[in-house]
Amino acid sequence: MLFLLSPAKSLDYDTPVPADVPATLPHFEGPRGPSVELIKLLRTQSPQQIAELMHISDNLSALNVARYGAWSSKSTPTNAKQAALAFDGDVYGGLGAKTLSTAQLAWAQDHVCILSGLYGVLRPLDLLQPYRLEMGTQLANKQGKDLYAFWGPRIAAHLNERLAADRTPVVVNLASQEYFKSVDLRLLKARVVECVFEEWKVDKYKIVSFFAKRARGLMARWAVLHEATTPRALEKFDLEGYAFTAAVSSPERLVFRRKTT
């Protein structure tokens, strides 16, 4: 069973990584890999073009143009950091990779996949160089008008390879719609299970983006801590007040609700 997460815009390259935490190389990096192809394409864009393309400020554009210029076809501990420790958004606050043991990180390495506009798919311990490239970016390329066309069948094919040893392959979608769209479901040879997190607001339950993002990371953390290998096991998820609600769930859509004061 694989758990899919979105990346984060915020990055943390200041917090030191413990010496005993291993590092691996991204699957799609390499001197002639897709990531290098995207970097070469991004390097043709001016700061103004990057600002318009990504709808970001001039300062952020300049920062990312510098990142593309510094990006290397080979990640090392001196120019990169393990992905689960480098990403620093709401999802990764819930995942709390910094507090996982070496053994727990090893389990996560085998079961957690981070979708990425630049890297395609990352494992938690894959080395990540600073970048910004959201999956929904309309970056024209040889394959088409955007990154969905660029990645095409590659992400689904890679997930299929990762799941090949499973008797009943399952993908647990904890990613946003923007990122999950990069997985070609026509090619994916696995059952997809979605986890939904709802909050009680005034008189009904509803999805609140901030809390839902953190909850996705919490679910991945819970799965790592309990080495969950079936969707049924996820029904026991109970971190930070959430509880499985069978009445509004289905086998492909697990709903977790909570009431907070």
NORPE-V814383 format. One record per residue. N is the residue number from 1. NEAR is the number of other ideal C-beta (glycine too) atoms within 12 Angstrom. Layout:
BEGIN
[[N	NEAR] [N	NEAR]]
END
This chain:
BEGIN
[[1	36] [2	44] [3	47] [4	46] [5	47] [6	41] [7	43] [8	36] [9	28] [10	19] [11	27] [12	24] [13	24] [14	12] [15	18] [16	13] [17	27] [18	19] [19	9] [20	12] [21	30] [22	22] [23	30] [24	26] [25	28] [26	34] [27	28] [28	32] [29	36] [30	19] [31	16] [32	13] [33	24] [34	33] [35	41] [36	26] [37	28] [38	35] [39	34] [40	22] [41	27] [42	36] [43	21] [44	18] [45	26] [46	17] [47	25] [48	15] [49	23] [50	33] [51	21] [52	17] [53	29] [54	31] [55	14] [56	23] [57	16] [58	17] [59	13] [60	20] [61	25] [62	19] [63	23] [64	36] [65	29] [66	19] [67	28] [68	33] [69	21] [70	20] [71	31] [72	23] [73	24] [74	20] [75	36] [76	16] [77	24] [78	14] [79	21] [80	34] [81	34] [82	40] [83	49] [84	47] [85	37] [86	39] [87	42] [88	28] [89	26] [90	28] [91	41] [92	40] [93	27] [94	36] [95	42] [96	29] [97	41] [98	25] [99	19] [100	30] [101	17] [102	20] [103	16] [104	29] [105	35] [106	22] [107	27] [108	42] [109	30] [110	25] [111	34] [112	46] [113	44] [114	48] [115	46] [116	43] [117	40] [118	43] [119	44] [120	40] [121	42] [122	45] [123	40] [124	44] [125	35] [126	37] [127	35] [128	42] [129	38] [130	31] [131	42] [132	36] [133	39] [134	29] [135	37] [136	23] [137	35] [138	21] [139	35] [140	19] [141	26] [142	14] [143	19] [144	14] [145	14] [146	24] [147	38] [148	31] [149	21] [150	31] [151	38] [152	23] [153	22] [154	29] [155	40] [156	33] [157	24] [158	35] [159	40] [160	25] [161	21] [162	29] [163	29] [164	14] [165	13] [166	21] [167	12] [168	16] [169	25] [170	33] [171	38] [172	40] [173	38] [174	45] [175	38] [176	29] [177	20] [178	20] [179	36] [180	30] [181	25] [182	42] [183	37] [184	23] [185	19] [186	11] [187	19] [188	27] [189	25] [190	31] [191	22] [192	30] [193	33] [194	31] [195	41] [196	32] [197	41] [198	30] [199	27] [200	21] [201	15] [202	8] [203	7] [204	13] [205	25] [206	18] [207	25] [208	21] [209	18] [210	17] [211	30] [212	33] [213	32] [214	31] [215	39] [216	44] [217	42] [218	35] [219	44] [220	46] [221	37] [222	35] [223	40] [224	36] [225	27] [226	21] [227	19] [228	30] [229	23] [230	22] [231	33] [232	19] [233	21] [234	37] [235	25] [236	20] [237	39] [238	19] [239	28] [240	23] [241	20] [242	34] [243	25] [244	28] [245	23] [246	15] [247	10] [248	16] [249	25] [250	15] [251	17] [252	18] [253	22] [254	36] [255	31] [256	36] [257	32] [258	29] [259	17] [260	14] [261	6]]
END
